[in-house]
Amino acid sequence: MILIHKKSGKKFYIEEVNKDFHTNFGILKKDDLIKSKPGDIIISHIGEEFLVLNDTFIDKIEKIIRKTQTINYKDIGMLISLTGIGSGSNIIEIGTGSGFLTAFLANIVKPFGKVYSYEIREDFYEIAKKNLEKLNLIDYVELKLKNAYEGLDEKDIDVVISDIPEPWNLIDHAYKSLKFGGFFVSFLPNITSVLKLLDNNDKFLFLGVYENITRKWIYKKSNVLRPRNVELVHTEFLVLLRKI
């Protein structure tokens, strides 16, 4: 359940409605929460109004456990637009981490596609498993506690996505796993690693190196509309290769 404080627009996420919910805008009674439905207004004990909404995938994923650095939303969007991932796609992800990108991919390829996600650290594997179960996406993911540098098990794959430090060691494995026309995507933090990947590539068609820069604006009614003073500009590079 999502609650939006009407005056401030602040969002609150409630996973389980089993007790009173305390906010800095007052207390919301358990009974009011239980009987509410999307579109209802709940009033706190000090008279503040909250709008009730259903929680969506985006609301839920903001609350998962994150013990690793995650790919930025803007870079996930670029990945999807460049590769055409959709329902029914079969994807290999190398470097599960906390399962953040894994969840996005599973939510897109369901109900007929599959994400095969490789992770070498057992603690990250367990965190990702819990997160995917919490998001009800585990049925669309096969988590693999395995070193991808030693080989990939799957064949006829649409997209192989690497988010690990040495993707040049995956070139042969990715090529064998991909279907003809499939994409090999690598996320890398610096141009030195990008150059090493490209210099070691002797199999794939090079399509491009992409850096996604976005800028969010601040709005205050009848007063302010301006870009934020501090912005996270560079996150990582996306290298796009294709099997032909």
Secondary structure, 3 states (H helix, E strand, C coil): CEEEECCCCCEEECCCCCCCEEECCEEECHHHHHHCCCCCEEECCCCCEEEEECCCHHHHHCCCCCCCCCCCHHHHHHHHHHHCCCCCCEEEEECCCCCHHHHHHHHHHCCCCEEEEEECCHHHHHHHHHHHHHCCCHHHEEEEECCHHHCCCCCCEEEEEECCCCHHHHHHHHHHHEEEEEEEEEEECCHHHHHHHHHHCCCCEEEEEEECCCCCEEEECCCEEEECCCCCCCCCEEEEEECC
